[in-house]
Amino acid sequence: MSGRKEYKVLCVDDEPNVLQGLELHLRRSYDVYTANGGAEGLKFLEETPTISIVLSDMRMPGMDGAEFLKRAAEVSPNSVRLLLTGHTDIDVAISAINDGRIFRFLTKPCPPNVLQAAFKDAIDQYKLIISEKELLNKTLQGSIGLLMEILSLVDSQTFGRSLDIRDAIRKYGKVTGTEIGWEVELAAMLSQLAIVAVPPEIREKDRMSLDIEETERDLLNQIPEIGFKLIRRIPRLENVAKIIRYQEKRFDGSGLPNDPIKGADIPFGSRVLKILLDMQKLELAGKDSRELQFILQSRQGWYDPQILKTTFENAIFATGPEPVIEIPIESLRIGDLLKEDIETQKGLCLLAKGNRITETTIEKIRMFATLGAIKEPLFVSRHQYT
């Protein structure tokens, strides 16, 4: 094994002489690793990333090739899987193709030229898998960025509150040792996306806790469902969409959506979001910490009791303003809340206080700064635990 080849391959067989033969024929083109049996092969895959091809013999004691490759698909899903089998095992091999998502099977004895050709095709398949995954990731990141940018432009205050909720969820995970996961964080950021469908005057009335007509309340109640329908169209965000859909669902099963789901069957992210969103709304209405805690605890059946208890015990969503800091332009970060207008040297307001900084606004501000046209320092607040 040279250790300098572009692609790593794993060959699994219980016969050492077969493994030696495979390594002999493949080592000129690939980094070849071998494992004596399925258990050893799985352990290797768990410890070694970026294996391009996995080739396994069919008949092995303890764990046959079909079972090994099926489990290998779970451990190393990007690897292309090949099965080496005898003529008498054709029916079993065909079944294994379906169960283990096997790319191809080869029959014994396998001539070197057939082996090389199969591996070349498998590498092409591996390249395709990786390129499609990279494209999907870039598309996903671009879609999320665009959605957040739209929200920041349409309603910068709601955008800012979404970042506050995301930061509170991160804090919850940090102080409790809970693995929050990217889906819950993303759901927090996108939880209010559908507010762009609500007229500005209704958004403002809700924000100020003013009297709202029944028809206006009905429109606000649709925000989670509209958000769910928007987000679920994006590949890989199905779970994020579900969290958003249930963000207003009460622990006892009441509330929206009107279905039998309740208690621990409500997604964890939704249960956390429900508490944090309600806390945030009460804070914006001017409630202090003691009033806020009393109100939430009096709402019998609304919240997951353990999450609510943990939230208060650790001051996850502490009330009160964040400290204002003075920073130079180069220290400006996405999510910073402007506490004073950003002005040009001539007194023109470039960005008003109360706005949350986004990637677009940072680029705009830094472009003006290169011309020496912006007054410094800037006055912002930011969470200290982000």
Buried (B, 14 or more C-beta within 10 A) or exposed (E): EEEEBEBBBBBBBBEEEBBEBBBEBBBEBBBBBBBBBBBBBBEBBEEEEEBBBBBBBBBBEEBBBBBBBBBBBEBBEEBBBBBBBBEEBEEBBEEBBEEBBBBBBBBEEBEEEEBBEBBEBBBEBBEEBEEEEEEEEEEBEEBBEEBBBEBBEBBBBBBBBBBBBBBBBBBBBEBBEBEBBEBBBBBBBBBBBBBBEBEEEBBEBBBEEEEBEEEBEEBBEBBBBBBBBBBBEBEEBEBBBBBBBBBBBBBEBEBBEEEEBBEEEBBBBBBBBBBBBBBBBBBBEEBEBEBBBEBBBEEEEBBBEEBBEBBBEBEBBEBEEBEEBEBEBEEBEBBBBBBBBBBBEEEEEBBEEEBBBBEEBBEBBEEBBEEEBBBEEBBBBBBEEB
